[in-house]
């Protein structure tokens, strides 16, 4: 019968370590700067159009409504757009 004991390298038995911050490196920030300035509404439309073009999703698929508490991009002021988590 096989033992159910986990190996020492298992993430479950490994001691907790300090984690690094999960920030993108400056090179990536610079590379993508301005690419998403149109906002999440437009990005969703563009992503869906590309997926339809590639045949990933049916051509009749439409985007879902924004979740409650998420404002349409056009209703955000400049400060809110800068601090947007998306």
C-alpha positions in Angstrom: 0.0 0.0 0.0 1.3 3.4 -0.9 2.0 5.9 1.8 0.0 9.1 1.8 2.8 11.1 3.4 3.8 14.1 1.4 7.3 14.7 0.3 9.4 17.5 1.8 9.2 19.4 -1.4 5.5 19.5 -1.4 4.1 23.0 -1.1 1.8 21.8 1.7 4.7 20.8 3.9 7.1 23.5 2.9 7.5 26.2 5.5 6.0 29.6 4.7 8.3 32.0 3.0 8.1 35.7 2.6 6.6 36.5 -0.8 7.8 39.1 -3.2 5.4 41.8 -4.3 3.5 40.9 -7.4 4.3 44.0 -9.5 5.1 44.0 -13.1 8.7 44.8 -14.0 9.3 48.3 -15.3 10.0 47.0 -18.8 6.6 45.4 -19.0 4.9 48.6 -17.6 6.7 50.6 -20.3 5.8 48.1 -23.0 2.1 48.2 -22.3 1.8 51.9 -21.2 -1.2 53.4 -22.9 -2.4 50.2 -24.6 -5.5 50.0 -22.3 -6.3 53.7 -22.0 -9.6 53.2 -23.9 -11.1 51.5 -20.8 -12.5 48.2 -19.9 -15.7 48.6 -21.9 -13.8 49.1 -25.2 -11.3 46.4 -24.3 -14.1 43.9 -23.7 -15.6 44.8 -27.1 -12.2 44.5 -28.9 -11.4 41.2 -27.2 -14.7 39.7 -28.1 -14.4 40.8 -31.7 -11.0 39.2 -31.9 -12.2 36.0 -30.4 -15.1 35.9 -32.9 -12.7 36.5 -35.7 -10.5 33.6 -34.6 -13.5 31.3 -34.2 -13.0 30.9 -30.5 -16.5 32.0 -29.6 -19.8 31.9 -31.6 -20.3 34.9 -33.8 -23.6 35.6 -32.0 -22.1 35.9 -28.6 -22.5 39.2 -26.8 -20.7 40.6 -23.8 -22.3 40.3 -20.4 -23.5 43.3 -18.4 -21.0 44.8 -16.1 -21.1 43.5 -12.6 -22.9 45.5 -9.9 -20.7 48.2 -8.6 -18.6 48.4 -11.7 -19.2 51.7 -13.5 -19.0 52.1 -17.3 -15.7 53.6 -18.2 -17.3 56.7 -19.8 -18.8 57.6 -16.4 -15.4 57.7 -14.6 -13.4 60.9 -14.2 -9.7 61.1 -15.0 -8.6 60.3 -11.4 -10.8 57.3 -11.2 -9.4 56.0 -14.5 -5.8 56.4 -13.3 -6.6 54.4 -10.1 -8.7 51.7 -11.8 -7.8 48.2 -10.6 -8.5 46.9 -14.1 
